[in-house]
Each structure stands twice: as C-alpha cells, then as structure tokens.
C-alpha cells in the first residue's frame, strides 16, 4: 500500500518533491527514467524499506515538483541531483538510475564525490551505440507523437487506455498516483522537454564524455526488446556491456525483463542495491 509522504526541497532555485522512507544506516537515492518520477521505484522501495533509508524524488517540472518555465538540460538535472543529495543525505549512499536517469547520474558523478558508495544503472542510455546516431530525428518523431498524446490526456479514459501497459506492471495504488500526477497534459509536456534534453545530451556526451565512475558499478540490461527493435536492442546491449566492463570496478548483467526492470524484476534490483551497500560480498568482472 502506497503510504509515502514527501516534502519540498529547494535545489538550485527549483523545488523538487522528495519522499524519504525506510530505516537503517544505509542510504539509497533513486533517479527515475524519462517521463517518470518517484513512484516508478515503489516496487523496489517496498522490498528495502525495513532495512535501508530510501530517497526518491520527482525531477523539477514533473509529478509534485515545481513547474519549470525554461528547458532544463541534463547538466541542470545533474546539478539538481547533487544539490538534493547535499540537502537530504548525510552519509555515503548507493545511487540507482533508470534509462535517461543514467545520463543524469553519470553527469553528476564529479559533484557527488567520494560519498557515492555504488552505482546501479538499469537499462541506461548508451550514447556511443549506433542507435543514437540519428537520435535527433528519433526525438523529433517522438515529440510529435507526444504532442498528440498531450492533447488526448485531457481525457481520463484515454489516459487510462494509453497507459494500460504501465498499469499491468505496477501496483494498483502506484498506478493510480501515476495516472493522477504523471499521465496528464502537464506531465507529457515535461516528458517532451526531457526528450529534448536527452537529444542535446547525446551530442554533448559524445563530444565530452562524463567522468567514469570509480565506485563499484553494476549495469543491468533488459533482455527483451520492443517489437521490431531486436537488431537495435542487440547493438545497444553490446555497447552497455563494453562500457561496464571497461570500468575499474564494473559488472554487466542481462535481466529477463523489458525496459522497466524495477517493475518487472524488483527483487533483482533490491538484491544489487544491498550488495553495493556492502551487506554481502559481490563479485565484479574478473575480481572478488
């Protein structure tokens, strides 16, 4: 049952809505994927709350966070993540990031510093993969489609119909919150902004890659592709593998899941969070 309460936190002149839950000495911070917020982590939070301090939030402009008048970049969102951690988390922590959130997390690495105990990436964007060679065009197509969706989501019945796949993956109360806060015209408008930010970041990351993580890093890649995307999925998976295994303390694993690994395989995600938090021994690529 979703019972989390939150508070407003000021970051870089913006207001973000933060939910803090759980207990214990270990801390975990969650960075959601594009078009999603704090509620996307509910299945994982439920498994960790009895032994870990958990921080999930809505990025500026999304969910219960304050609206933004300007287009925020991935660098802006990374700066917000760093400021949030400084404001809320008093100790070392594990950072978990999904999809677009992986770009935010990677750009934030330098600002997060040595308190970052471990990094867990779920199906993250891999800007060097060929599928991103034409991402500007892909983003433009997606934006046009979302423009239609934004208008249709004024109808609650159409919003339910369009989000039926999400409804199947998340608990009923989580989905109800998503439907009320995220699958609304304002939420789709913010998603469109985030897709534009990703397109800009792909170019920027290729020109000037962010620092590589020096902490233990796990990359979980979904094994199941979207219909008709098998070839692109295979290439993207391979680039993720190469990147993870190039790290000084990195590990790559495929997971029997679609893109929303935290919803389909929350137990696997929770298990890796605990390993990165130091509760159990974990084996990195080629090392114990």
Buried (B, 14 or more C-beta within 10 A) or exposed (E): EBEBEBEEBEBBEBBBBBBBBBEBEBBBBBBBBBBBBBBBBBBBBBBBBEBBBBBBBBBBBBBBBBEBEEEBBBBBBBBBBBBBBBEBBEEBBBBBBBBBBBBBBBBBBEBBEEBBBBBBBBBBBBBBBEBBEEBEEBBEEBBEEBEEBBEBBEEEEBBBEBBEEBBEBBBEEBBBBBBEBBBBBBBBBBBBBBBBBBBBBBEBBEEEEBEEBEBBBBBBBBBBBEEEEEEBBEBBBBBBBEBBBEBEBBBBEBBEBBBBBBBBBBEBBBBBBBBBBBBEEBEBBEEE
